[in-house]
Amino acid sequence: MEITKATYVISSPTVEGCPKPDKPEYAFIGRSNVGKSSLINMLTNQSKLAKTSNTPGKTQLINHFLINNSFYIVDLPGYGFAKVSQAQRAKWEKMIENYLKQRITLVTVFVLIDSRHEPQNLDLEFLRKLGEWGVPFNMVFTKADKTTQREASKHARQFIEAMRKEWEFIPRSFMSSAVKYLGRKEMLAYIDELNKDFVIPEKAE
């Protein structure tokens, strides 16, 4: 699959404000500053589709982008560190939880994990929550260009080993670099596969 058209649709403060649920959607989430916007821009081949920032916590709403007029990429606020109040953080967390649990056309969540670091409890805890909520997910190890290939692979392996302590099935994962376009072809092919199997849920019709 090649992306020929990618357009910003809407930023919603609640799941109720999201577009009509009539197309498959793929949400992207990760710790603050994990390279989420850069990855979305790399996948869509548009340098400014998702706003990138060196300031953690820049994404504050549920952002929908319509891709090839056939599916949505959804940019969610990061979890973990952000220079905001506890009240604001709790509000974001509730918004994210509601979206992930209630959005009936959500196909999978791509959880971004920084490949430069050893497994972080914050990421493992977030995956645990997705498991409890019954939300399908895949892992994307980001920023592979910022470290050696050996180091990035080692950290990805360690992360998956940490998951094996709790998970019987390990979802598919991808190694990525927004700078080198690493992982783009594999991720788009995977989304294409999932799109072919997508059926609009009855509730949405």
C-alpha positions as CSV (number, residue, x, y, z in Angstrom):
1,M,0.0,0.0,0.0
2,E,1.1,3.5,-0.7
3,I,-0.4,6.6,0.9
4,T,-1.5,9.1,-1.8
5,K,-3.7,11.3,0.3
6,A,-3.6,12.3,4.0
7,T,-5.7,15.1,5.4
8,Y,-6.3,16.4,8.9
9,V,-10.0,16.0,9.8
10,I,-10.7,17.0,13.5
11,S,-9.3,17.3,17.0
12,S,-11.7,16.0,19.6
13,P,-11.7,16.5,23.4
14,T,-14.0,13.4,23.8
15,V,-14.7,10.2,22.0
16,E,-18.2,11.5,21.2
17,G,-16.7,14.3,19.1
18,C,-14.8,11.9,16.9
19,P,-15.9,11.4,13.2
20,K,-18.7,9.0,12.4
21,P,-17.4,5.4,13.0
22,D,-17.6,4.2,9.4
23,K,-13.9,3.4,8.6
24,P,-11.1,1.4,10.2
25,E,-8.9,3.4,12.5
26,Y,-5.4,2.9,13.8
27,A,-4.4,4.8,16.9
28,F,-0.8,5.8,17.8
29,I,0.2,6.4,21.4
30,G,3.4,6.3,23.5
31,R,5.3,8.1,26.2
32,S,5.7,11.8,25.8
33,N,8.4,12.6,23.3
34,V,8.7,9.1,21.9
35,G,8.6,10.3,18.3
36,K,4.9,9.8,17.6
37,S,4.2,12.7,15.3
38,S,7.4,12.1,13.4
39,L,6.4,8.5,12.8
40,I,2.9,9.5,11.6
41,N,4.5,12.1,9.2
42,M,7.0,9.4,8.0
43,L,4.2,6.9,7.3
44,T,2.1,9.4,5.4
45,N,5.1,10.9,3.7
46,Q,4.0,14.4,4.8
47,S,6.5,16.4,6.9
48,K,3.9,18.6,8.7
49,L,0.7,16.5,8.9
50,A,1.1,15.8,12.7
51,K,2.7,18.6,14.6
52,T,6.1,17.7,16.1
53,S,7.5,19.3,19.1
54,N,10.5,19.0,21.5
55,T,8.1,19.8,24.3
56,P,6.5,16.7,25.9
57,G,2.7,16.8,26.1
58,K,2.1,18.8,22.9
59,T,-0.7,16.5,21.7
60,Q,-3.7,17.1,23.9
61,L,-6.7,16.0,21.9
62,I,-7.8,13.0,19.8
63,N,-6.5,13.9,16.3
64,H,-8.0,12.2,13.3
65,F,-6.3,12.1,9.9
66,L,-8.1,10.6,6.9
67,I,-5.8,8.4,4.8
68,N,-6.6,7.6,1.1
69,N,-10.2,8.4,1.9
70,S,-10.5,4.9,3.3
71,F,-9.1,4.7,6.9
72,Y,-8.1,6.9,9.8
73,I,-4.8,7.4,11.6
74,V,-5.4,8.7,15.1
75,D,-2.8,10.6,17.1
76,L,-3.5,10.3,20.8
77,P,-1.8,12.3,23.7
78,G,1.2,10.7,25.2
79,Y,1.2,9.0,28.6
80,G,3.6,9.5,31.4
81,F,5.7,12.6,31.8
82,A,4.3,15.9,30.7
83,K,4.6,19.3,32.4
84,V,0.9,19.6,33.3
85,S,-1.2,19.5,36.5
86,Q,-2.4,16.3,38.0
87,A,-6.0,17.4,37.1
88,Q,-5.1,17.9,33.5
89,R,-3.2,14.6,33.3
90,A,-6.2,12.8,34.9
91,K,-8.5,14.4,32.3
92,W,-6.2,13.2,29.4
93,E,-6.0,9.7,30.8
94,K,-9.8,9.5,31.0
95,M,-10.2,10.8,27.5
96,I,-7.7,8.2,26.2
97,E,-9.3,5.4,28.1
98,N,-12.8,6.3,26.9
99,Y,-11.6,6.4,23.3
100,L,-9.7,3.1,23.5
101,K,-12.6,1.3,25.2
102,Q,-15.5,2.8,23.3
103,R,-14.4,3.4,19.7
104,I,-15.9,0.5,17.8
105,T,-14.0,1.0,14.6
106,L,-10.6,0.9,16.3
107,V,-8.6,-1.9,14.7
108,T,-5.4,-1.8,16.6
109,V,-3.3,0.6,18.8
110,F,0.3,1.1,17.8
111,V,2.1,1.6,21.1
112,L,5.4,3.4,20.5
113,I,8.4,2.4,22.6
114,D,11.8,4.2,22.5
115,S,14.4,1.7,21.3
116,R,17.2,3.5,23.0
117,H,16.2,2.4,26.4
118,E,15.8,-0.8,28.4
119,P,12.2,-1.9,29.2
120,Q,10.3,0.8,31.1
121,N,7.6,-0.1,33.6
122,L,5.4,2.7,32.3
123,D,5.2,1.1,28.9
124,L,4.6,-2.4,30.3
125,E,1.9,-1.0,32.6
126,F,0.1,0.6,29.7
127,L,0.1,-2.6,27.7
128,R,-1.3,-4.3,30.8
129,K,-4.2,-1.8,30.8
130,L,-4.8,-2.5,27.1
131,G,-4.9,-6.2,27.9
132,E,-7.4,-5.6,30.7
133,W,-9.6,-3.5,28.4
134,G,-9.4,-6.1,25.6
135,V,-7.9,-3.6,23.2
136,P,-5.7,-5.1,20.4
137,F,-2.3,-3.5,20.0
138,N,1.1,-3.7,18.3
139,M,4.5,-2.4,19.4
140,V,6.6,0.0,17.4
141,F,10.2,0.5,18.6
142,T,11.1,4.1,17.6
143,K,14.2,6.2,17.1
144,A,16.3,3.2,15.8
145,D,18.6,5.8,14.0
146,K,19.5,7.4,17.4
147,T,21.4,4.3,18.6
148,T,23.2,1.3,17.1
149,Q,21.2,-1.4,15.3
150,R,22.6,-3.9,17.8
151,E,21.5,-1.8,20.8
152,A,18.0,-1.1,19.4
153,S,17.5,-4.9,18.7
154,K,18.7,-5.8,22.2
155,H,16.3,-3.4,23.8
156,A,13.4,-4.6,21.7
157,R,14.3,-8.2,22.6
158,Q,14.5,-7.4,26.3
159,F,11.1,-5.7,26.1
160,I,9.5,-8.7,24.5
161,E,11.1,-11.0,27.1
162,A,9.6,-8.8,29.9
163,M,6.2,-9.2,28.2
164,R,6.5,-13.0,28.1
165,K,6.3,-13.1,31.9
166,E,2.7,-12.0,31.6
167,W,1.5,-12.5,28.0
168,E,0.9,-15.8,26.3
169,F,0.7,-14.2,22.9
170,I,3.1,-11.5,21.8
171,P,1.6,-9.2,19.1
172,R,3.6,-8.2,16.1
173,S,6.2,-5.5,16.6
174,F,8.1,-3.2,14.2
175,M,11.5,-1.4,14.4
176,S,11.2,2.1,13.1
177,S,13.2,5.3,12.3
178,A,11.3,8.4,11.1
179,V,14.6,9.7,9.7
180,K,15.6,6.6,7.7
181,Y,12.0,5.6,6.8
182,L,12.8,2.2,8.5
183,G,9.6,0.1,9.2
184,R,7.4,2.2,6.9
185,K,6.9,-0.5,4.2
186,E,6.2,-3.2,6.8
187,M,3.7,-1.1,8.8
188,L,1.8,0.0,5.8
189,A,1.6,-3.5,4.5
190,Y,0.3,-4.6,7.9
191,I,-2.4,-1.9,7.9
192,D,-3.3,-2.9,4.4
193,E,-3.9,-6.5,5.5
194,L,-6.0,-5.4,8.4
195,N,-8.0,-3.0,6.2
196,K,-8.9,-5.9,3.9
197,D,-10.4,-7.9,6.9
198,F,-12.3,-4.9,8.3
199,V,-16.1,-5.0,8.6
200,I,-18.0,-2.1,9.9
201,P,-19.5,-3.1,13.3
202,E,-23.3,-3.3,13.4
203,K,-23.6,-0.6,15.9
204,A,-21.9,1.8,13.5
205,E,-24.2,1.1,10.6
